[in-house]
Amino acid sequence: MRRIRHNLTLTIVPVIVVAGLMSLAFHSFVQAGDYPADTTRGKTVYQRHCQACHGVGGWGDGPDGQALKVAPANFHRFSSFLKSDEELLRTIEHGVVFSPMHSWRGQLTDGEMQDVVSHIRLLAQQGR
């Protein structure tokens, strides 16, 4: 009887330790996309960082956008509407080459970028 208990202990303890380490490793891979976006926070971030170019309603008619050589995205256009959330996140994160849309990586958190996408989707729905 004692031999079985000893063998189980030698087997179970490493399994528990490995499972704990795997859960810690998995936790580091969890991304902002795994949590629901908050449109209220997204609106605040949008107003602070995006509205000057993209406009209050997301029509690309912001006061700073008027002077740009490449017009800001109009989120009500069909081409913007067809973009997936991942494409919008990638644009916010990395910017657009040869346009005034710069990268927001390092200035916004992953959660803030996801919140902004949620707000952009809301703006596009309200305009239709």
C-alpha positions in Angstrom: 0.0 0.0 0.0 2.8 2.4 0.9 4.5 1.8 -2.4 1.4 2.8 -4.4 1.0 6.0 -2.5 4.6 6.9 -3.0 4.3 6.3 -6.8 1.2 8.3 -7.0 2.8 11.2 -5.2 5.8 11.1 -7.6 3.4 11.2 -10.5 0.8 13.7 -9.3 3.0 16.4 -8.0 4.9 16.9 -11.3 1.6 16.9 -13.2 0.2 19.6 -10.9 3.4 21.7 -11.3 3.4 21.4 -15.0 -0.3 22.2 -15.2 0.4 25.4 -13.1 3.3 26.4 -15.3 1.2 25.9 -18.5 -1.6 28.0 -17.1 0.9 30.8 -16.4 2.3 30.5 -19.9 -1.2 30.5 -21.4 -2.0 33.7 -19.4 0.8 35.6 -21.0 -0.6 34.7 -24.5 -4.1 36.0 -23.7 -4.7 39.1 -25.8 -7.0 42.0 -25.6 -9.3 40.4 -28.2 -10.2 37.8 -25.6 -12.1 40.4 -23.5 -15.2 42.3 -24.6 -14.6 45.8 -26.0 -16.0 48.8 -24.2 -17.6 51.3 -26.5 -17.7 54.0 -23.8 -13.9 53.8 -23.3 -13.6 53.6 -27.1 -15.5 56.8 -27.5 -13.2 58.6 -25.0 -10.0 57.3 -26.8 -11.6 58.2 -30.2 -12.4 61.7 -29.1 -8.8 62.2 -27.7 -6.8 60.7 -30.6 -9.0 60.1 -33.7 -11.8 62.7 -33.9 -9.6 65.6 -35.1 -9.0 63.8 -38.4 -11.9 61.3 -38.8 -14.5 63.7 -37.4 -17.2 63.4 -34.7 -19.3 60.9 -36.7 -16.5 59.1 -38.4 -17.1 60.6 -41.9 -13.4 61.6 -42.4 -14.3 65.3 -42.1 -12.4 66.3 -38.9 -10.8 69.8 -38.8 -7.3 68.4 -39.0 -8.2 66.0 -41.8 -9.1 68.9 -44.1 -5.4 69.8 -44.5 -4.1 66.3 -45.2 -3.0 65.2 -48.6 -4.5 61.8 -48.1 -8.0 62.0 -46.7 -8.8 60.2 -43.4 -10.9 57.1 -43.6 -14.6 57.5 -43.8 -16.0 54.7 -41.6 -19.3 54.9 -43.4 -17.9 53.9 -46.8 -18.6 50.4 -47.9 -14.9 49.6 -48.1 -14.5 50.5 -44.5 -17.6 48.6 -43.5 -16.3 45.4 -45.2 -13.0 45.4 -43.1 -12.8 43.0 -40.3 -12.1 44.0 -36.8 -8.7 42.5 -37.1 -8.0 44.6 -40.2 -9.1 47.8 -38.3 -6.9 46.8 -35.3 -3.9 46.2 -37.6 -4.4 49.7 -39.2 -4.6 51.4 -35.8 -1.7 49.4 -34.5 0.7 49.7 -37.4 -0.7 52.7 -39.4 -0.9 53.0 -43.2 2.2 53.4 -45.3 2.4 56.7 -47.3 -0.5 58.2 -45.4 -0.9 60.5 -42.4 -2.3 57.5 -40.4 0.6 56.6 -38.1 1.1 53.7 -35.8 -0.6 53.9 -32.4 1.5 51.0 -31.0 3.1 52.1 -27.8 0.7 55.0 -27.4 -2.5 53.0 -27.0 -2.9 49.7 -25.2 -4.3 46.6 -26.9 -7.5 47.1 -25.0 -7.8 50.8 -26.0 -7.3 49.9 -29.6 -10.0 47.2 -29.4 -12.3 49.7 -27.7 -11.8 52.2 -30.5 -12.7 49.6 -33.1 -15.9 49.0 -31.1 -16.7 52.7 -31.2 -15.9 52.9 -34.9 -18.4 50.1 -35.5 -21.0 51.9 -33.5 -20.4 55.1 -35.5 -20.8 53.3 -38.8 -24.1 51.8 -37.6 -25.5 55.1 -36.4 -24.8 56.8 -39.7 -26.8 54.3 -41.8 
